[in-house]
Amino acid sequence: MKITDQDKKIIKRIVLLFKPYAANVVMIILILMISSTLSMIFPLLNRHIMDNGLLVSDYNVVVKYTFLSFWIIIINQGLGLLETKYRVHLSNIIPYELSKRAFKHALKMKIQFFTDTNSNELMSNISMDVRNISRVADRGAFYLIIQVFKIIGGIVGLLIINWKLTILVVCIIPFRYLLVRYLSKKRRQLFEKLMEYYREYSAWYGDTIGGIKEIKLWCLERIKIGQFIRKQRNIINAEIKLSYLDKLNELSESILYHFISNTLYILGAWMIIFQKELSIGGLLAFITYSSYVTTPISSILNIGYSFSNVLPSARRLFNFLDMECEDDTVKGNNKHLDIDSIKGHIKFDNVCFSYKSDERTIKNISFEIKPGEKVAIIGLNGSGKTTLLNLLLRLYKPDSGAIYLDGIDINTINLKEYRSIISVVSQDLYLFNTTIKENITLSQSMDDVKIYKAAKESGALEFINNMPEKFQSKVGRNGSKLSGGEKQKIAVARAFARDSKILVLDEATSNYDVESESYVNELLSKNSWDKTVLVVTHKPAILKKMDKVIILDKGEIIDSGSYEHLYKSSHFFRDLLNKDDSKKNVI
Ligand code: ADP
């Protein structure tokens, strides 16, 4: 197996995973070294029992050395117990640390990453990679480290008994090396292919289950089952080939061992019977020592083979961990906010933004929202309204220009603190599969009066009270047990309960019934409500209550003003409202 510079860097990072547990690692290696040194003595003890006890009928020698062997076994077992204690801790903590790092990183990844990546694929990649990398901390890995030591001890043992036979044993090793090298190359190629099949499969699976409604309505079941069979067939074929390779490797190891021991029996017997240069006990001890040499050599040559899936997995996981996070984007973005003194003044200054390099989604946008002002954005589908809010929420960063909060460039503010002053109800809101109460509080501690008040203000209280378990009712996956309007009401309650200085509503009440909507509208337009409010909506009832309406078209502001002013002066605005009546093009 050829190790590239890139591979060396990855191996170094894997080794660094053990750094915090260096004391553990040293203890494990020390224990394994002592225990393997002790087991080195066995063949010599057995030779002594055979040659100087059994063959010369000295019962005392047999009893004495058998007891000695027994005590060594007891000590070795005790050491094994101690080694397990240290190793088990390590082999659990390494996957835990890796998973934690990956999870924390996933939470910090830029939102664009999740629009491009299937979450099932991400989850299955991470768990597969963590499992594969963690193999370096399991028993086999430590066992390998002491193999080197065992070989040295084994060769010393062989030389003590007979140097001629030792040469024979050592000469066979290169053949084994060539075979293992060939097999490990094949295994690595096959494994990379298998990883690709698994990646494709989980992405496809997530996508299929995500689109279950379409599958049912368009009767796509047969097609999907066909796709499932094809994808599984690829995986199974690759797994079968991998199993064959493993068996071939095992087979070659076993044949080599038997070949060596059988040859040693024949040559050894010749040396015992005709040459008289070897004793019976010596031959038996020699065969045992030869296994000490050949078995570890097989394992060492097999490192590449046994761990051939570690490097591809480590490469993929480390690549993921190296991806840029959202708060890495601006250097020095850690200005702290005095949250209580935030006024809620927002200013867009010449902001431009594109998702793709060749297409401008937002073009030179400038506008200002004074503290406590209520502003609406309106425009045709795809005109950039949600993008504008996403820029304000720092889900994306402007290509040029800047957005200011109370005069501070938002991209220089500590991200967590910044987000904590904004409550959002987005178009594609998400409800967690838990109770209504937890969906409102989002697992943060909050007193019941506040929850009740938020539910009342959002218009959710009535339907919650009609549910059998009220606030403790489960909402299902992404609120599947609720209607569109009920989901929105919980999301609005969530935003109200947070009680932030700035409120952003992206079509938050599009599925509301008239009565609940007017309730929310009243609240939004209350002058006493000192929150800065930014809404994307097409509903005249809300627009009328706003201080200002901004009209967006193809990523540009084409007009702004009060509802009355725009209704009188803007043909485009009137058109938008009329089109909305027929519920076609707007928003
Ligand atoms: P609106 O909210 O006004 O309907 P959006 O802000 O959602 O419009 O979208 C503006 C444009 O940006 C559309 O042409 C849309 O296709 C594109 N767009 C939106 N989100 C993405 C994305 N994540 N990647 C690439 N293009 C996007």
Residues whose N, C-alpha, C, O or C-beta is under 5 A from the ligand:
A	BS01	ADP	T115 Y355 T361 L380 N381 G382 S383 G384 K385 T386 T387 I587
